Amino acid sequence: MSTEEKELEKEQTEEVSENTEEEQNEAEEIEIEDAAEEEASEEKDPKDAKIEELNDKHVRLMAEFENFRKRTDKEKDMMFETGAKSVIEKILPTVDNFERALEMAKPADGEDPDPFMDGMEKIYKQLMTELDAIGVKPIDAVGKEFDPQFHNAVMQEESDSQESGTVAKELQKGYMYRDSVVRHSMVSVVQ
């Protein structure tokens, strides 16, 4: 290796070390600036810190209040549903009695309809219309597959015309209020 080559190599090494030193100095300056900015942000005005704290508290309280409002609305709806179901359960025996009375008082063939019973039938229809309007509907049972969610089997009977597990007779009508069963249908099921 000649002297010239050695000197050239030495110069290149010095340049690299100078570049490395410059880069290190720049990195140190950036770190110092970042640290100064952090200190400045940490040394906020106490008023700004208090404002930020109060804003955070306010946002949390508003969120908590909104959750409380939603929860109480849900509880109120559930209480209303429970109360409505209770009233409906108490009205259903009256509906059953209406149906029995109308069934028993049907005029025989060729007889004139009794005006009193005609009026009673209109009252029954009005009652059923109002119950339907608030979401009370009878459960279809006869001819349907037995479903313990809607039907209460109290008897079993044999039948050649229907499949096993099918509801043969409805002994007492069942009713639903919106999506829940108020009273199960009392049924007789084919064996």
C-alpha positions in Angstrom: 0.0 0.0 0.0 1.4 3.3 -1.0 1.6 6.4 1.0 -1.0 8.1 -1.2 -3.4 5.3 -0.6 -2.9 5.5 3.1 -3.5 9.2 3.1 -6.7 8.8 1.1 -7.9 6.1 3.4 -7.1 8.3 6.4 -9.1 11.2 4.9 -12.1 9.1 4.2 -12.1 7.8 7.8 -11.9 11.3 9.1 -14.8 12.4 6.9 -16.9 9.5 8.1 -16.1 10.2 11.7 -16.9 13.9 11.1 -20.2 13.0 9.5 -21.0 10.6 12.4 -20.1 13.3 14.9 -22.3 15.8 13.1 -25.2 13.3 13.0 -24.8 12.7 16.7 -24.8 16.4 17.4 -28.0 16.9 15.4 -29.6 14.0 17.2 -28.6 15.4 20.6 -30.0 18.8 19.6 -33.4 17.2 18.5 -33.5 15.3 21.8 -32.8 18.6 23.7 -35.6 20.3 21.8 -38.1 17.5 22.5 -37.2 17.5 26.2 -37.7 21.3 26.3 -41.1 20.9 24.6 -42.1 18.2 27.1 -41.0 20.4 30.0 -43.0 23.3 28.6 -46.1 21.1 28.3 -45.5 19.8 31.8 -45.2 23.4 33.1 -48.7 24.3 31.8 -50.5 27.2 33.3 -52.4 25.9 36.4 -55.5 27.5 35.0 -55.2 25.3 31.8 -54.6 22.2 33.9 -57.7 23.0 36.0 -59.8 23.7 32.9 -58.7 20.4 31.4 -59.5 18.5 34.6 -63.0 20.1 34.8 -63.7 19.4 31.2 -62.8 15.8 31.7 -65.0 15.6 34.8 -67.9 17.2 32.9 -67.6 14.7 30.0 -67.5 11.8 32.4 -70.6 13.1 34.3 -72.5 13.6 31.1 -71.7 10.0 29.9 -72.7 8.7 33.4 -76.0 10.6 33.3 -76.8 9.4 29.8 -76.2 5.8 30.9 -78.4 6.4 33.9 -81.2 7.9 31.7 -81.1 4.9 29.3 -81.1 2.4 32.2 -84.1 4.1 33.9 -86.0 4.3 30.6 -85.4 0.5 30.1 -86.6 -0.2 33.7 -89.7 2.0 33.2 -90.6 0.1 30.0 -90.1 -3.2 31.8 -92.4 -2.1 34.7 -95.0 -1.0 32.2 -94.9 -4.3 30.4 -95.2 -6.2 33.7 -98.2 -4.0 34.8 -99.9 -4.4 31.4 -99.4 -8.2 31.5 -100.9 -8.3 35.0 -104.0 -6.4 33.9 -104.4 -8.6 30.8 -104.2 -11.7 32.9 -107.0 -10.4 35.1 -109.2 -9.5 32.0 -108.8 -12.9 30.3 -111.3 -14.8 32.5 -113.9 -12.2 31.7 -113.2 -12.8 28.0 -113.5 -16.6 28.5 -116.9 -16.0 30.2 -118.1 -13.8 27.3 -117.2 -16.6 24.9 -118.9 -19.3 26.9 -122.1 -17.2 27.3 -122.2 -16.3 23.6 -121.7 -20.0 22.7 -124.5 -21.1 25.0 -127.0 -18.4 23.8 -126.7 -19.0 20.1 -130.1 -19.2 18.6 -131.3 -22.5 17.2 -131.8 -22.8 13.4 -134.8 -20.8 12.3 -135.1 -18.7 15.5 -134.8 -15.0 15.6 -131.6 -13.7 17.2 -132.1 -12.3 20.7 -131.5 -8.5 20.6 -129.8 -8.7 24.1 -127.4 -11.4 22.9 -126.8 -9.4 19.7 -125.7 -6.5 21.9 -123.5 -8.7 24.0 -121.8 -10.0 20.9 -121.1 -6.5 19.8 -119.6 -5.7 23.2 -117.4 -8.8 23.0 -116.2 -7.9 19.5 -115.4 -4.4 20.7 -113.4 -5.8 23.7 -111.5 -8.1 21.4 -110.7 -5.3 18.9 -109.3 -3.2 21.8 -107.2 -6.0 23.1 -105.9 -6.6 19.6 -105.0 -2.9 19.3 -102.8 -3.0 22.3 -101.0 -6.2 21.2 -103.0 -9.0 22.8 -103.5 -11.8 20.3 -104.9 -15.4 20.8 -102.5 -18.3 20.2 -103.4 -20.6 17.3 -103.5 -24.1 18.6 -105.9 -26.6 16.9 -104.2 -28.5 14.1 -100.7 -27.1 15.0 -97.7 -29.0 16.2 -97.6 -29.1 20.1 -95.2 -26.4 21.3 -94.6 -26.2 25.1 -93.7 -22.6 24.8 -97.3 -21.8 23.7 -99.3 -24.8 24.8 -100.1 -26.6 28.0 -101.1 -30.3 27.4 -103.6 -31.5 29.9 -105.0 -34.5 27.9 -104.0 -37.0 25.3 -106.3 -38.6 22.8 -106.1 -41.0 19.9 -106.9 -39.9 16.4 -106.6 -41.6 13.0 -107.0 -38.3 11.1 -104.2 -36.4 12.8 -100.5 -37.0 13.4 -99.0 -37.7 16.8 -97.9 -34.6 18.6 -100.6 -32.4 17.0 -103.1 -30.3 19.0 -106.5 -32.0 18.7 -108.6 -29.7 20.9 -108.2 -26.3 22.6 -109.8 -26.5 26.0 -108.9 -22.9 27.0 -107.6 -20.2 24.7 -104.0 -18.9 25.2 -103.0 -15.3 24.6 -99.8 -13.4 23.8 -99.0 -9.8 24.7 -96.6 -8.5 22.1 -93.8 -11.2 22.1 -94.5 -12.9 25.4 -97.0 -15.5 26.4 -99.6 -14.2 28.9 -101.5 -17.5 29.2 -100.6 -20.8 27.6 -103.3 -22.6 25.6 -104.7 -25.5 27.5 -104.9 -28.3 24.9 -105.5 -31.9 24.2 -102.7 -33.6 22.1 -102.9 -36.5 19.8 -100.9 -39.5 21.0 
